Amino acid sequence: MEARLAKIRDRERKEKERAESGIVQRAKKRKEELEVEVDGDDEESWFCLNDYDSEEEGEPSASNRGDSFSPAVLELMKKLGLPIGNEQKEEDTEVPDETKIFYCSRTHSQLTQFVNELRRVKFPPSFPQNDELALEEEIKHLSLASRKNLCINPKVTKLANPTAINERCLELQRSGTTQESRCQFLPGKDHQVVVRDFRDYTLAKIRDIEDLVNLGKKVGVCPYYASRSTIKPSEIITLPYPLLLQKSAREALDLSLKGHVVIIDEAHNLINAISSIYSINVSITQLNLCQAQLEVYLSKFRNRLKGKNKVYVMQVTRILNTLSSYLEELGKRGSEGIVVAGDLLAINGMDQVNFFKLRRYLDESKLARKIEGYVAHVESKEQGKHQQKKPGGKIAPTASIPTLTHIQGFLLALTNPSAEGKIFYGKTEEKKELCFRYMLLDPAHHFKEIVEEARAVVLAGGTMEPLLRESGEGSSVEDVLREYAQAIDSGKGGLLLSVVGGKMSEGINFNDNLGRGIIMVGLPFPNSNTAEWRARLEHVEKVARESYIPGPTEDTPSAIALNNIAKAAGREFYDNACMRAVNQSIGRAIRHREDYAVIALFDKRYNSNRIASKLPTWIQDGMVQDRAEKPFGDAMAHIGRFFRAKNA
């Protein structure tokens, strides 16, 4: 360890000397001059596709391998951790990957609560200390977050949509962009000293997301990218659901879970969170917009397309036309329904397209961004830099979000096994326009990768994602909570009306006087008649039917008995979905061991064992039996005695 650290210190010292002597600055200046010279040749040259050869798709090139190994040998070398060609690193000078805890929760506010609690913990030193030298060890903690929360570039942060922020960030660092147009906070090879300073300051004390943003502004480097160098030496990493549960996000951050502990808070929401991450909607407007943008692009570059570029672009054109026409045809049949992926792929020879190769091409060629960029370029020339077509126009880009990138996710979903997810057609909730919806039914495959890679996975109780289609604006909620708290503190009291599964039921504490009583009206069962819920229940019943194994003293069940078992499993799943929302809502008022509240359940079904047994044990133990059969006045008298005893 000491030898490795000595090499790190020596390397960092030399890099710092080079930076101070001006070598890096001169090299940077020469690079800028070259970029300006190249950019001046042709303002539209960047939008043209580079030559693409897919002969070795799916395997590394010989130059990267360093030798002509077979794919099987390469895979074995990868599993054993052996270096492959250019992938070889100076292992002796690598920062050690400390055993760490990944703490994941649904919202940034919940992560902030955890960070605040972490600051209160004081750990003794790992090694015995004498009286003269008493040390306290600081936890090496890192808060990971999205660009939306960590970006410090005003040109990017002014965009409200997270996808628009991501695309704008990538746009400001694309090749061919002049130095003046690139993001000035993006760390490069010439900024390693600043990145290490950011790393050291980050680990010096426990910081939340806001602290990282302020630190990035202070040292002049992007917290989103600079924080990646802090991952390996960290001991505890807090991060939101999408950065952990989505494989592409983990790969983008170079986040390895191997040998580490994963704690998932708010785990009641885990299944819904994974399903939401891997589900996707594509509307008829998006399909038509993408077609129109592609036509504009081809009107300029059609004759320049050669070889594989021409093949793949023509495939994209055919797929877009097929999806659009098929969706319009489905819309004539009814308001919603299930789409069989095989039937969709059989149209116009789409089943002959290798979607995995097509995805690789779209990723490497950056076709979506080139199309979107060229359309924006055309629009700015024709209508002025800050103008777009009037509402209803077909080719105006929308907030820097490449439509083809969005559709690409849906195309890949077409290759998933039918048992894993289903495709529906219907109408969007906002604009009521035709759309395809891919819904992930079985998140087991995606979560299995996390479980198999991590040293241990701990699931902690938690919140539930809102089930009601609700406004994304959070300011109104904060205003209501502030007014409610003021009414309580003033002694007047307050009554707060909320929807089960809404914003008030996730990550908000109504502890002490903020919540001395909860009235739960009814049971919030989801609508089982929607196509999505029908598919969910059918999937649960199918799994129950296939996985049922009779006990040693049982006979093989008949088809009718097996069907009853499957129906019972579906009912259990449906009841659990309802009661998770109930338990989450009523749990908002009891936040610590000394807290107390009255909980009134207004529905006779709470008297049934099927429902009551799904309440938390601490609530079941405190339930007043047979209360529904007695007069309302008796209930009020009982509540009065309860509060008088607490205040005595």
Summary of the structure (lengths in Angstrom):
residues: 648
radius of gyration: 28.9
end to end distance: 62.0
largest distance: 87.0
contacts: 1758
relative contact order: 0.08
helix: 54%
strand: 9%
